[in-house]
Amino acid sequence: MKRIILLFFIAVTITSCKSGQSSVVKSDSNLNELVSIMQGSYSSEKQAKIDTSYYSISLHMVAIWKNKGHYLYVEQALFKKQDKPYRVRIYKVSQRGENEFISEIHTLKNEKDWIGKWKTPEAFDALSENDIELKPGCEVVLHRIAKNQFSGSTGVKTCASELRGASYATSKVTITANQVLSWDQGFDKDDKQVWGATKAGYIFDKLK
């Protein structure tokens, strides 16, 4: 009887280990999927042509520091002023649940030195983690909705902002294989919107 119980325990343990390994592999796969579809060059030109209340904006996201984890250099600019981007960031993408991911937002201390470097991602090997600064509370929590589809947002009033009289900012994001839908808004202390799109977010179509 003891022998039967022991054999049963071993079989259950092996099965559990295999199941755990499968879960880890699946988890890593989902994270890799997210980081992979985020990368690319995007444009909101199509949306701007349909609705003139939206600007034509370029967005570039490229992988850097591949030996340190999942980091993306991000540059956003008016399409006709790509040499003067209004947003230069580094995102650190990680996982904290099987289908839950977090994109932490970092600023660069000397961001002007890195403008246009999305064309040569290896240039960031000269940049250290001491040269970037976390924007606490501005991280975007994403959930995997389906294959190649992730959606999420910042926390409620967690991301401080002083832009154009704002008190806090919010971001709502949906990422698919061919598009990034991003709705960034700034609100003052009375919760009145002071910047950002008012009707809906920007639709960025992947160019490459």
C-alpha positions as CSV (number, residue, x, y, z in Angstrom):
1,M,0.0,0.0,0.0
2,K,2.8,2.4,0.9
3,R,4.5,1.6,-2.4
4,I,1.3,2.5,-4.3
5,I,1.0,5.8,-2.4
6,L,4.6,6.6,-3.1
7,L,4.3,5.9,-6.8
8,F,1.2,8.0,-7.0
9,F,2.9,10.9,-5.2
10,I,5.9,10.8,-7.6
11,A,3.6,10.7,-10.6
12,V,1.6,13.8,-9.4
13,T,4.9,15.6,-8.6
14,I,6.2,15.0,-12.1
15,T,3.0,16.1,-13.7
16,S,2.9,19.3,-11.6
17,C,6.5,20.1,-12.6
18,K,5.8,19.6,-16.2
19,S,2.7,21.7,-15.9
20,G,4.6,24.5,-14.2
21,Q,7.3,24.4,-16.8
22,S,4.6,24.7,-19.5
23,S,3.1,27.7,-17.7
24,V,6.5,29.4,-17.5
25,V,7.2,28.8,-21.2
26,K,3.7,30.1,-22.1
27,S,4.3,33.2,-19.9
28,D,7.6,34.0,-21.5
29,S,6.0,33.5,-24.9
30,N,3.3,36.0,-24.1
31,L,5.8,38.6,-23.0
32,N,7.9,38.1,-26.1
33,E,4.8,38.4,-28.2
34,L,3.9,41.8,-26.6
35,V,7.4,43.2,-27.0
36,S,7.6,42.0,-30.5
37,I,4.4,43.6,-31.8
38,M,5.2,46.9,-30.0
39,Q,8.3,47.4,-32.1
40,G,8.1,49.3,-35.3
41,S,7.5,52.7,-36.9
42,Y,3.9,54.0,-36.9
43,S,1.9,56.9,-38.2
44,S,-1.5,58.5,-37.5
45,E,-1.6,60.1,-40.9
46,K,-4.7,58.1,-42.0
47,Q,-6.7,59.2,-39.0
48,A,-5.6,62.9,-39.4
49,K,-6.8,62.9,-43.1
50,I,-10.2,61.6,-42.0
51,D,-10.6,63.9,-38.9
52,T,-8.6,67.1,-39.0
53,S,-8.9,67.5,-35.2
54,Y,-6.1,64.9,-35.0
55,Y,-2.5,65.6,-35.9
56,S,-0.4,63.5,-38.2
57,I,2.1,62.0,-35.7
58,S,5.0,59.6,-36.1
59,L,5.9,57.0,-33.5
60,H,9.0,54.8,-33.3
61,M,9.6,52.0,-30.9
62,V,12.8,50.0,-31.1
63,A,14.3,47.3,-28.8
64,I,17.5,48.3,-26.9
65,W,19.6,46.7,-24.1
66,K,18.5,43.2,-25.1
67,N,21.0,41.7,-22.6
68,K,19.3,43.5,-19.7
69,G,15.7,42.6,-20.3
70,H,12.9,44.1,-22.5
71,Y,13.5,47.8,-23.1
72,L,12.2,49.9,-25.9
73,Y,13.3,53.4,-27.0
74,V,10.3,55.5,-27.9
75,E,10.2,58.7,-29.9
76,Q,7.0,60.6,-30.9
77,A,6.8,63.7,-33.0
78,L,4.6,65.7,-35.4
79,F,5.1,64.0,-38.7
80,K,6.6,67.1,-40.3
81,K,8.9,67.8,-37.3
82,Q,10.5,64.4,-36.6
83,D,13.8,66.1,-35.8
84,K,12.0,67.8,-32.9
85,P,10.1,65.0,-31.1
86,Y,7.8,66.1,-28.2
87,R,8.2,62.8,-26.4
88,V,11.4,60.8,-25.9
89,R,11.1,57.8,-23.5
90,I,12.4,54.4,-22.6
91,Y,9.9,51.7,-21.7
92,K,10.8,48.8,-19.6
93,V,8.3,46.0,-20.3
94,S,7.9,43.1,-17.8
95,Q,5.4,40.6,-16.6
96,R,3.6,40.2,-13.3
97,G,1.0,37.6,-14.1
98,E,0.3,35.1,-16.8
99,N,-1.7,37.6,-18.8
100,E,-0.7,40.8,-17.0
101,F,2.2,43.0,-18.1
102,I,3.6,46.4,-17.0
103,S,5.3,49.0,-19.1
104,E,7.3,51.3,-16.9
105,I,8.1,54.8,-18.3
106,H,11.5,56.4,-18.1
107,T,12.8,59.8,-19.2
108,L,16.4,60.3,-20.4
109,K,18.5,62.9,-18.7
110,N,20.1,64.2,-21.9
111,E,17.3,63.3,-24.3
112,K,18.4,65.6,-27.1
113,D,21.5,63.5,-27.5
114,W,19.4,60.5,-28.4
115,I,16.9,62.0,-30.9
116,G,16.9,60.0,-34.1
117,K,18.9,57.2,-32.6
118,W,16.0,54.8,-33.2
119,K,17.6,54.3,-36.6
120,T,20.7,52.8,-34.8
121,P,19.5,51.0,-31.7
122,E,23.0,49.8,-30.9
123,A,23.9,53.4,-30.0
124,F,22.1,52.9,-26.8
125,D,24.8,50.4,-25.6
126,A,26.6,53.6,-24.5
127,L,23.6,54.6,-22.3
128,S,23.5,53.3,-18.8
129,E,20.5,52.8,-16.4
130,N,21.9,55.7,-14.4
131,D,21.1,58.0,-17.4
132,I,17.4,57.3,-17.2
133,E,14.8,58.2,-14.6
134,L,11.5,56.4,-13.8
135,K,8.3,58.3,-13.9
136,P,6.6,56.7,-10.9
137,G,2.8,56.1,-11.2
138,C,2.9,56.5,-15.0
139,E,3.4,52.8,-15.8
140,V,0.8,51.2,-18.1
141,V,-0.7,47.9,-16.9
142,L,-1.6,45.8,-19.9
143,H,-3.6,42.6,-20.2
144,R,-3.5,40.0,-23.0
145,I,-7.0,39.9,-24.5
146,A,-6.3,37.6,-27.4
147,K,-3.4,36.6,-29.6
148,N,-1.5,39.8,-30.6
149,Q,-3.9,42.0,-28.7
150,F,-3.1,43.7,-25.4
151,S,-5.0,46.5,-23.7
152,G,-4.6,48.6,-20.5
153,S,-4.1,51.9,-18.9
154,T,-2.4,53.9,-16.2
155,G,-3.7,54.0,-12.6
156,V,-6.4,56.5,-11.4
157,K,-4.7,59.9,-10.9
158,T,-1.3,58.2,-10.3
159,C,0.7,59.9,-13.0
160,A,1.7,63.4,-12.0
161,S,1.8,66.0,-14.8
162,E,2.4,69.8,-14.9
163,L,2.0,70.2,-18.7
164,R,-0.3,73.1,-19.6
165,G,-1.6,73.4,-16.1
166,A,-2.3,69.7,-15.6
167,S,-2.3,68.0,-12.2
168,Y,-2.2,64.4,-13.5
169,A,-2.2,62.5,-16.8
170,T,-3.8,59.3,-18.0
171,S,-3.0,56.9,-20.8
172,K,-5.3,54.2,-22.3
173,V,-3.5,51.8,-24.7
174,T,-4.4,49.0,-27.0
175,I,-1.7,47.2,-29.0
176,T,-2.3,44.8,-31.9
177,A,0.0,43.4,-34.6
178,N,-0.6,46.3,-36.9
179,Q,-1.8,49.2,-34.7
180,V,-1.2,51.1,-31.5
181,L,-4.3,52.9,-30.2
182,S,-3.2,55.5,-27.6
183,W,-5.3,58.0,-25.7
184,D,-3.2,60.4,-23.6
185,Q,-5.0,63.1,-21.6
186,G,-4.1,65.7,-19.0
187,F,-6.4,66.9,-16.2
188,D,-6.2,69.7,-13.7
189,K,-6.8,69.5,-10.0
190,D,-10.6,69.8,-10.6
191,D,-10.5,66.9,-13.1
192,K,-11.0,69.2,-16.1
193,Q,-9.2,68.1,-19.2
194,V,-6.5,70.6,-20.2
195,W,-4.6,68.7,-23.0
196,G,-4.9,65.6,-25.2
197,A,-7.5,64.3,-27.6
198,T,-11.1,64.8,-26.4
199,K,-13.1,62.4,-28.6
200,A,-11.0,59.3,-28.7
201,G,-7.4,58.2,-28.8
202,Y,-4.9,58.3,-31.7
203,I,-4.8,55.4,-34.1
204,F,-1.2,54.7,-35.1
205,D,-0.9,52.3,-38.1
206,K,2.3,50.3,-38.3
207,L,4.4,51.2,-41.3
208,K,7.2,48.6,-40.8
